[in-house]
Amino acid sequence: MKGKIMSLTFFILIFSFSIGGTFLLGFVINDQKEKLSDQALLVAKTVSQLPEVKAYISNDNFDLATRHINPVVDEIRDINGAQYIVVLDMERRKYSHPNTAEIGETSQSGDLNAAFSEHYYTSIARGDQGDMVRAFVPVMGEHGKQIGVVVAGYNVLTIGELLKSIQKEMLITILLSLLFSAWGANTLGRHMKKQMFGLEPHEIAKMYVERTETFNAMHEGIIAIDKDLKITIFNEKACEILCVTERPSTLIGKKISDVLPDTRLPEILELDQPIYNRELYINAHSIMSNRIPIEVNGETVGAVAMFKDRTEVKKLAEELTGVKAFVQALRVQTHEHKNKLHTIAGLLQLGHHEQALTYLTQVKEEHDEVTNFLNERIKNENISGLLLSKISYAKEQGITLEIDRASRLTTFPVNLDHHDFVILFGNLIENAFDALRDMPIEEKVVHVSVDEDDDVLAILVSDNGIGMSEDVKSRIFSNGYSTKDKKNRGIGLYLIKEIVNKGHGDIEVISEPNKGTSFLLTFYL
């Protein structure tokens, strides 16, 4: 294998040098033409600005003019290495030329026409001796009137002439290239063998196929990127969960942002630390993701994400949330009904039958009024049940939970569902209860309002509790931050912030110590 690699590598290197040399020669010739064009234009402009040229080209004595102009121009031609510099008047008579026999002759070249119309330009003419770069510059006299033209020409070296001029350097380069190519081929062959752990190509191909099929057999989506944000792994389950229609094999090497514009995987390269069990909304799908940086020899070379579809998990969570709310509601209602039964029993024992009947009617009307309101205005039984349980719980705690009777909730913002709103209402109301628990006031009130129109959904939860300082306000949405010394606190408001961000909404907090707090959540429908 090593001999084959060396032979193939040697051939590729030699072939590459040959191709590279051809392109290099072409580049050098083109570069030479550009430089000669600039030089010819500069020389022609210089001659056109000479006072002697301007003065004598307007002289009626042609012989006197040529005797003064040609030596000056010829000296400039020798200094700048030009093939020729020709000065012509408006009748196209030549005042200077390397071949003195041409002086006084009239030029019939059509290339001069534009120059006699005050145009500056260069051109390349092909002749028997090769390409010639020419520059055409008008000579302007007094009052801006054109009085002649200067033409400067330079020979372009042919490929043969160019190679002949650098033949020594070229031979040294070829010999060194051959020497280093042979050394490089040998070194590369040994290095490749080492990098492949002594494996043969067919063994590596087999391992690659097995690795790909192993990833595809997993029930979790797996996506990996390198430090250039290019996809290195994208298994079939990832395509299925995120509804990517392309085949996984066609995604390898693409930019992750081109496949998933709202990807959150690149931030792991920036943070350089793992993030576990985070719910994300990617490509219009909710997933539970673990994202981990890939390290090789202590250096982060990429990142990998392993994730599951949150649909089934959310269904289970919603069921558990419903059961929990139901259990709490039952406990509160059991306690409340027990108190009401004691009241009714006391009235009956005292013989106050009318009062007992009135009390029963009042309790029923209050219950029916709240229940009917929630059923009519809140078009989701999970949220209605949650609010009903919170009303009963508030009574038990000596708190009045007021729900604005103009409230209405019939639809959810993009990316959000009733599970998210259960978390929003549950945490906001529970925080309001916490803020009122230790307040030495008689009227403890929590106010909830839901304002919905065609474009905006606004949720307001306010209390007249303990309030917050500016320092606390700036930190309340941090994960794990809490003003209470209890475990498993400091998560609720963090979850609220995450949900608001997921729904592309805004959240505003207004609070004053010992006067209360208001949370205003705004979503755009």
C-alpha positions as CSV (number, residue, x, y, z in Angstrom):
1,M,0.0,0.0,0.0
2,K,2.8,2.4,0.9
3,G,4.4,2.0,-2.6
4,K,1.1,2.7,-4.3
5,I,0.5,5.8,-2.2
6,M,4.0,7.1,-3.0
7,S,3.7,6.5,-6.7
8,L,0.3,8.0,-6.9
9,T,1.3,11.0,-4.8
10,F,4.5,11.5,-6.8
11,F,2.5,11.5,-10.1
12,I,-0.1,13.9,-8.7
13,L,2.6,16.3,-7.5
14,I,4.5,16.3,-10.8
15,F,1.2,16.8,-12.7
16,S,0.2,19.6,-10.4
17,F,3.5,21.3,-10.8
18,S,3.1,21.1,-14.6
19,I,-0.4,22.5,-14.6
20,G,0.6,25.1,-12.1
21,G,3.6,26.2,-14.2
22,T,1.4,26.6,-17.3
23,F,-1.0,28.8,-15.4
24,L,1.8,30.7,-13.8
25,L,3.4,31.5,-17.2
26,G,0.0,32.7,-18.5
27,F,-0.4,34.8,-15.4
28,V,3.2,36.3,-15.8
29,I,2.5,37.1,-19.4
30,N,-0.8,38.8,-18.6
31,D,0.8,40.7,-15.7
32,Q,3.6,41.8,-18.0
33,K,1.0,43.1,-20.5
34,E,-0.7,45.1,-17.8
35,K,2.5,46.6,-16.4
36,L,3.7,47.4,-19.9
37,S,0.3,49.1,-20.7
38,D,0.6,51.2,-17.6
39,Q,4.3,52.1,-18.4
40,A,3.5,52.9,-22.0
41,L,0.7,55.2,-21.0
42,L,2.9,56.9,-18.5
43,V,5.7,57.5,-21.0
44,A,3.3,58.7,-23.6
45,K,1.7,61.1,-21.2
46,T,5.1,62.4,-20.1
47,V,6.2,63.1,-23.7
48,S,2.8,64.8,-24.4
49,Q,3.5,67.2,-21.5
50,L,7.0,68.2,-22.6
51,P,7.2,71.9,-23.4
52,E,9.5,71.2,-26.4
53,V,7.0,68.9,-27.9
54,K,4.1,71.3,-27.5
55,A,6.1,74.3,-28.8
56,Y,7.7,72.7,-31.9
57,I,4.7,70.6,-32.9
58,S,2.9,73.8,-33.5
59,N,6.0,75.3,-35.4
60,D,5.5,75.8,-39.1
61,N,9.1,74.8,-39.8
62,F,8.8,70.9,-39.8
63,D,12.5,70.3,-40.2
64,L,13.3,72.5,-37.2
65,A,10.6,70.8,-35.2
66,T,11.9,67.3,-35.9
67,R,15.5,68.2,-35.1
68,H,14.4,69.3,-31.6
69,I,11.7,66.8,-30.9
70,N,13.3,63.5,-32.1
71,P,16.5,63.6,-30.0
72,V,14.5,64.4,-26.8
73,V,11.9,61.7,-27.5
74,D,14.7,59.2,-28.5
75,E,16.5,59.8,-25.2
76,I,13.3,59.1,-23.3
77,R,12.7,56.0,-25.3
78,D,16.2,54.6,-24.5
79,I,15.8,55.5,-20.8
80,N,12.4,53.8,-20.5
81,G,13.2,50.8,-22.8
82,A,10.3,51.5,-25.2
83,Q,10.3,49.9,-28.6
84,Y,9.3,53.2,-30.2
85,I,7.8,56.6,-29.3
86,V,6.1,58.4,-32.2
87,V,4.9,62.1,-32.0
88,L,2.4,63.1,-34.7
89,D,0.6,66.3,-35.5
90,M,-3.0,66.7,-36.4
91,E,-2.1,65.9,-40.0
92,R,-0.7,62.5,-38.8
93,R,2.9,63.5,-39.8
94,K,5.6,61.8,-37.7
95,Y,8.0,64.1,-35.7
96,S,9.9,61.3,-34.1
97,H,10.6,57.6,-34.8
98,P,13.4,55.1,-34.0
99,N,13.7,54.7,-37.8
100,T,14.7,58.1,-39.0
101,A,13.4,57.2,-42.5
102,E,9.9,57.2,-41.1
103,I,10.1,60.8,-39.9
104,G,7.9,63.1,-42.0
105,E,5.8,60.2,-43.2
106,T,2.0,60.2,-42.6
107,S,0.5,57.4,-40.5
108,Q,-2.5,55.6,-42.0
109,S,-3.2,53.4,-39.0
110,G,-6.9,53.2,-38.0
111,D,-5.9,52.7,-34.4
112,L,-5.1,56.4,-34.1
113,N,-8.6,57.6,-34.9
114,A,-9.8,57.7,-31.3
115,A,-6.6,59.4,-30.1
116,F,-7.2,62.3,-32.5
117,S,-10.6,62.8,-30.7
118,E,-8.8,63.5,-27.4
119,H,-9.1,59.9,-26.0
120,Y,-6.4,58.2,-23.9
121,Y,-6.2,54.4,-24.3
122,T,-4.0,51.4,-24.8
123,S,-4.2,48.4,-27.1
124,I,-2.3,45.2,-28.0
125,A,-1.3,44.6,-31.6
126,R,-0.2,41.2,-32.9
127,G,2.7,41.2,-35.3
128,D,5.4,39.0,-36.8
129,Q,7.6,39.5,-33.8
130,G,4.9,38.9,-31.2
131,D,2.5,41.1,-29.3
132,M,3.1,44.8,-29.0
133,V,1.5,47.0,-26.2
134,R,0.8,50.5,-27.4
135,A,-0.5,53.6,-25.6
136,F,-2.2,56.5,-27.3
137,V,-2.2,60.0,-25.7
138,P,-3.4,63.3,-27.2
139,V,-1.2,66.4,-27.1
140,M,-3.1,69.4,-25.9
141,G,-2.0,72.9,-26.7
142,E,-3.0,76.2,-25.4
143,H,-6.7,76.9,-24.6
144,G,-7.3,73.1,-24.4
145,K,-7.0,72.5,-28.1
146,Q,-5.5,69.2,-29.4
147,I,-2.4,69.7,-31.5
148,G,-1.1,66.1,-31.9
149,V,-0.8,62.6,-30.6
150,V,1.9,60.6,-28.9
151,V,2.2,56.8,-29.4
152,A,4.5,54.7,-27.2
153,G,5.0,50.9,-27.9
154,Y,6.6,48.1,-25.9
155,N,7.3,44.5,-27.1
156,V,5.7,41.7,-25.0
157,L,8.1,38.8,-24.3
158,T,7.0,35.5,-25.9
159,I,6.8,32.3,-23.8
160,G,10.0,31.2,-25.3
161,E,11.8,34.5,-24.5
162,L,10.4,34.4,-21.0
163,L,11.5,30.8,-20.4
164,K,14.9,31.6,-21.9
165,S,15.3,34.6,-19.6
166,I,14.6,32.5,-16.5
167,Q,16.0,29.1,-17.7
168,K,18.6,28.9,-14.9
169,E,16.0,29.7,-12.2
170,M,13.6,27.3,-13.9
171,L,16.0,24.4,-13.9
172,I,16.8,24.9,-10.2
173,T,13.1,25.1,-9.4
174,I,12.3,21.9,-11.3
175,L,15.2,20.0,-9.7
176,L,14.2,21.2,-6.2
177,S,10.5,20.4,-7.0
178,L,11.4,16.9,-8.0
179,L,13.6,16.4,-5.0
180,F,10.9,17.7,-2.6
181,S,8.1,15.9,-4.4
182,A,9.9,12.6,-3.9
183,W,10.6,13.4,-0.2
184,G,7.0,14.6,0.2
185,A,5.5,11.5,-1.4
186,N,7.5,9.3,0.9
187,T,6.7,11.4,4.0
188,L,3.0,11.6,3.0
189,G,2.8,7.9,2.5
190,R,4.2,7.2,5.9
191,H,2.1,9.9,7.5
192,M,-1.1,8.6,5.9
193,K,-0.3,5.1,7.1
194,K,0.2,6.3,10.6
195,Q,-3.0,8.5,10.6
196,M,-5.1,5.5,9.4
197,F,-3.8,3.4,12.3
198,G,-2.2,1.0,9.9
199,L,-5.6,0.2,8.3
200,E,-6.2,-0.6,4.6
201,P,-8.5,1.7,2.6
202,H,-11.2,-1.1,2.4
203,E,-11.1,-1.5,6.2
204,I,-11.6,2.2,6.6
205,A,-14.5,2.2,4.2
206,K,-16.1,-0.7,6.1
207,M,-15.7,1.2,9.4
208,Y,-17.3,4.3,7.9
209,V,-20.3,2.3,6.6
210,E,-20.8,0.6,10.0
211,R,-20.6,3.9,11.8
212,T,-23.2,5.5,9.6
213,E,-25.6,2.6,10.0
214,T,-25.0,2.6,13.7
215,F,-26.1,6.3,13.9
216,N,-29.1,5.6,11.6
217,A,-30.2,2.7,13.9
218,M,-30.5,5.0,16.9
219,H,-33.9,6.3,18.1
220,E,-32.4,9.7,18.9
221,G,-31.6,12.4,16.4
222,I,-27.9,13.0,16.1
223,I,-26.2,16.0,14.4
224,A,-22.6,16.9,14.7
225,I,-20.6,19.9,13.2
226,D,-17.0,20.8,13.0
227,K,-15.4,24.1,14.1
228,D,-16.2,25.6,10.7
229,L,-20.0,24.9,11.3
230,K,-20.1,22.2,8.6
231,I,-22.2,19.1,9.2
232,T,-20.2,15.9,9.9
233,I,-23.0,13.7,11.1
234,F,-26.8,13.9,10.4
235,N,-28.6,10.6,11.0
236,E,-31.9,9.5,9.6
237,K,-33.8,10.0,12.9
238,A,-32.7,13.7,12.9
239,C,-34.2,14.1,9.4
240,E,-37.4,12.4,10.5
241,I,-37.8,14.5,13.7
242,L,-37.0,17.8,12.1
243,C,-38.7,17.0,8.8
244,V,-35.6,17.5,6.7
245,T,-36.5,16.0,3.3
246,E,-32.9,15.6,2.0
247,R,-31.1,12.4,2.4
248,P,-28.6,12.4,5.3
249,S,-25.6,11.6,3.0
250,T,-26.3,14.8,1.0
251,L,-26.2,17.0,4.1
252,I,-22.6,16.1,5.0
253,G,-20.3,19.0,4.4
254,K,-23.0,21.6,4.2
255,K,-23.2,24.6,6.6
256,I,-25.6,23.8,9.5
257,S,-27.3,27.2,9.1
258,D,-28.1,26.3,5.4
259,V,-30.0,23.2,6.5
260,L,-31.4,24.5,9.8
261,P,-31.5,28.3,9.8
262,D,-32.6,28.5,13.5
263,T,-30.0,25.9,14.8
264,R,-28.7,26.4,18.3
265,L,-25.7,24.0,17.9
266,P,-23.0,26.7,17.0
267,E,-23.5,28.4,20.4
268,I,-21.9,25.3,22.0
269,L,-18.7,26.1,20.1
270,E,-18.8,29.7,21.6
271,L,-19.7,28.6,25.1
272,D,-17.3,25.6,25.0
273,Q,-19.5,23.8,27.6
274,P,-22.3,21.2,27.4
275,I,-26.0,22.1,27.8
276,Y,-28.2,19.2,28.9
277,N,-32.0,18.6,28.8
278,R,-32.9,21.9,27.1
279,E,-36.1,22.2,25.2
280,L,-35.6,23.9,21.9
281,Y,-37.8,24.9,19.0
282,I,-35.9,24.0,15.8
283,N,-37.3,24.0,12.3
284,A,-40.9,24.4,13.6
285,H,-40.4,21.3,15.9
286,S,-40.1,21.1,19.6
287,I,-37.2,18.9,20.8
288,M,-35.5,17.9,24.0
289,S,-31.8,18.4,23.3
290,N,-28.4,17.5,24.8
291,R,-25.6,19.5,23.2
292,I,-22.0,18.7,23.9
293,P,-18.7,20.1,22.6
294,I,-16.3,17.6,20.9
295,E,-12.8,17.8,22.2
296,V,-9.7,16.2,20.8
297,N,-6.4,16.5,22.7
298,G,-7.9,19.2,24.8
299,E,-9.0,21.3,21.8
300,T,-12.7,21.8,20.9
301,V,-13.0,20.7,17.2
302,G,-16.8,20.6,16.9
303,A,-20.1,20.0,18.7
304,V,-22.7,17.2,18.7
305,A,-26.5,17.4,19.5
306,M,-28.5,14.4,20.6
307,F,-32.3,15.1,20.8
308,K,-35.7,13.5,20.9
309,D,-39.1,14.7,19.6
310,R,-40.9,16.5,22.4
311,T,-44.4,15.6,21.1
312,E,-44.8,12.4,23.1
313,V,-42.9,13.8,26.1
314,K,-45.2,16.9,26.1
315,K,-48.3,14.7,26.0
316,L,-47.2,12.9,29.1
317,A,-46.2,16.1,30.8
318,E,-49.6,17.6,30.0
319,E,-51.3,14.6,31.5
320,L,-49.1,14.8,34.6
321,T,-49.7,18.6,34.9
322,G,-53.5,18.0,34.6
323,V,-53.4,15.3,37.3
324,K,-51.4,17.5,39.6
325,A,-53.7,20.4,39.1
326,F,-56.7,18.1,39.6
327,V,-55.3,16.7,42.8
328,Q,-54.6,20.2,44.1
329,A,-58.1,21.4,43.1
330,L,-59.7,18.3,44.9
331,R,-57.7,19.0,48.0
332,V,-58.6,22.7,48.1
333,Q,-62.3,22.0,47.3
334,T,-62.5,19.2,49.9
335,H,-61.2,21.6,52.5
336,E,-63.5,24.4,51.3
337,H,-66.6,22.2,51.1
338,K,-65.9,20.9,54.6
339,N,-65.9,24.4,55.9
340,K,-69.2,25.1,54.0
341,L,-70.8,22.0,55.3
342,H,-69.8,23.0,58.9
343,T,-71.5,26.4,58.3
344,I,-74.6,24.8,56.9
345,A,-74.8,22.3,59.7
346,G,-74.4,25.0,62.3
347,L,-77.2,27.1,60.8
348,L,-79.5,24.1,60.7
349,Q,-78.7,23.1,64.3
350,L,-79.6,26.7,65.4
351,G,-82.8,26.5,63.5
352,H,-81.9,29.1,60.9
353,H,-83.3,27.2,57.9
354,E,-83.8,30.2,55.7
355,Q,-80.3,31.4,56.3
356,A,-78.9,28.0,55.4
357,L,-80.9,27.9,52.2
358,T,-79.7,31.4,51.3
359,Y,-76.1,30.5,52.0
360,L,-76.4,27.4,49.8
361,T,-77.9,29.4,46.9
362,Q,-75.1,32.0,47.3
363,V,-72.4,29.4,47.2
364,K,-73.9,27.8,44.1
365,E,-74.3,31.1,42.3
366,E,-70.7,32.1,43.0
367,H,-69.4,28.8,41.8
368,D,-71.6,28.8,38.6
369,E,-70.6,32.4,37.8
370,V,-66.9,31.6,37.9
371,T,-67.3,28.3,36.1
372,N,-69.5,29.8,33.3
373,F,-67.1,32.7,32.9
374,L,-64.1,30.5,32.5
375,N,-65.9,28.1,30.1
376,E,-67.1,31.0,27.9
377,R,-64.0,33.2,27.9
378,I,-61.1,30.8,28.2
379,K,-61.3,28.3,25.3
380,N,-59.0,25.7,26.8
381,E,-60.1,23.3,29.6
382,N,-56.5,22.9,31.0
383,I,-56.1,26.6,31.6
384,S,-59.7,27.0,32.8
385,G,-59.1,24.2,35.3
386,L,-55.8,25.7,36.5
387,L,-57.4,29.1,37.1
388,L,-60.4,27.6,38.9
389,S,-58.0,25.7,41.2
390,K,-56.0,28.8,41.8
391,I,-59.1,30.7,42.8
392,S,-60.0,28.1,45.4
393,Y,-56.4,27.9,46.6
394,A,-56.2,31.7,47.0
395,K,-59.3,31.7,49.2
396,E,-57.7,29.1,51.4
397,Q,-54.7,31.3,51.8
398,G,-56.7,34.4,52.5
399,I,-55.9,35.9,49.1
400,T,-58.4,37.3,46.6
401,L,-57.7,36.2,43.1
402,E,-59.5,38.5,40.7
403,I,-59.8,37.6,37.0
404,D,-60.8,40.5,34.8
405,R,-64.3,39.6,33.4
406,A,-63.3,41.2,30.1
407,S,-60.5,38.6,29.7
408,R,-60.6,36.3,26.7
409,L,-58.2,33.6,25.4
410,T,-59.2,31.7,22.2
411,T,-55.9,31.2,20.4
412,F,-52.2,30.8,21.1
413,P,-49.2,32.6,19.7
414,V,-47.0,30.9,17.1
415,N,-44.7,28.2,18.5
416,L,-46.7,28.0,21.8
417,D,-49.5,25.7,23.0
418,H,-51.7,25.3,26.1
419,H,-49.0,23.4,27.9
420,D,-46.8,26.6,27.7
421,F,-49.7,28.7,29.0
422,V,-50.3,26.4,31.9
423,I,-46.6,27.0,32.9
424,L,-47.0,30.8,32.4
425,F,-50.2,31.2,34.4
426,G,-49.2,28.7,37.1
427,N,-45.8,30.3,37.8
428,L,-46.9,33.9,37.6
429,I,-49.9,33.4,39.9
430,E,-47.8,31.2,42.3
431,N,-45.2,33.9,42.5
432,A,-47.9,36.5,43.3
433,F,-49.1,34.2,46.1
434,D,-45.5,34.0,47.5
435,A,-45.2,37.7,47.4
436,L,-48.3,38.1,49.5
437,R,-47.8,35.3,52.1
438,D,-45.7,37.3,54.6
439,M,-47.3,40.7,53.9
440,P,-48.9,42.2,57.1
441,I,-51.9,43.6,55.2
442,E,-55.6,42.8,55.4
443,E,-56.5,42.9,51.7
444,K,-54.2,40.6,49.7
445,V,-55.1,40.8,46.0
446,V,-53.9,39.1,42.9
447,H,-55.3,40.5,39.6
448,V,-55.2,38.5,36.4
449,S,-56.2,39.9,33.0
450,V,-56.0,38.4,29.5
451,D,-56.5,40.9,26.7
452,E,-56.8,39.4,23.2
453,D,-57.5,41.0,19.8
454,D,-56.7,40.2,16.2
455,D,-53.0,41.1,16.5
456,V,-51.9,41.1,20.1
457,L,-52.4,38.9,23.2
458,A,-51.5,40.6,26.5
459,I,-51.4,38.8,29.9
460,L,-51.2,40.9,33.1
461,V,-50.6,39.4,36.6
462,S,-50.2,41.9,39.4
463,D,-50.2,41.7,43.2
464,N,-50.0,44.2,46.1
465,G,-47.3,42.1,47.8
466,I,-43.7,42.6,48.9
467,G,-42.4,43.9,45.5
468,M,-38.8,43.9,44.3
469,S,-35.7,46.1,44.3
470,E,-34.0,47.0,41.0
471,D,-31.2,44.6,41.7
472,V,-33.6,41.7,42.2
473,K,-35.6,42.7,39.0
474,S,-32.4,42.5,37.0
475,R,-31.7,38.9,38.1
476,I,-35.1,37.3,38.4
477,F,-35.0,35.6,35.0
478,S,-31.6,33.9,35.6
479,N,-31.8,30.1,35.9
480,G,-31.6,29.1,39.6
481,Y,-31.9,32.6,41.1
482,S,-34.4,32.9,43.9
483,T,-35.0,35.2,46.9
484,K,-36.2,32.2,48.9
485,D,-33.8,29.8,50.6
486,K,-35.4,26.6,49.3
487,K,-34.2,23.9,47.0
488,N,-35.6,23.6,43.5
489,R,-36.5,27.3,43.4
490,G,-35.5,29.9,40.8
491,I,-36.8,28.0,37.8
492,G,-40.3,29.3,37.3
493,L,-39.4,32.8,36.0
494,Y,-36.6,31.3,34.0
495,L,-39.1,29.0,32.3
496,I,-41.5,32.0,31.7
497,K,-38.7,33.9,30.0
498,E,-37.8,30.9,27.8
499,I,-41.5,30.5,26.7
500,V,-41.9,34.2,26.0
501,N,-38.7,34.1,23.8
502,K,-40.0,31.0,22.0
503,G,-43.3,32.8,21.2
504,H,-41.3,35.9,20.1
505,G,-43.1,38.0,22.8
506,D,-42.0,40.7,25.2
507,I,-42.1,40.7,29.0
508,E,-42.2,43.8,31.2
509,V,-41.9,43.9,35.0
510,I,-43.1,46.8,37.1
511,S,-42.3,46.6,40.8
512,E,-41.8,48.7,43.9
513,P,-40.8,47.4,47.3
514,N,-43.7,46.9,49.7
515,K,-46.2,48.1,47.0
516,G,-46.5,45.2,44.6
517,T,-45.4,43.7,41.3
518,S,-46.9,43.5,37.8
519,F,-45.8,41.1,35.0
520,L,-47.0,42.1,31.6
521,L,-46.5,39.5,28.8
522,T,-47.2,40.6,25.2
523,F,-47.4,38.3,22.2
524,Y,-48.0,39.2,18.6
525,L,-50.5,36.9,16.8
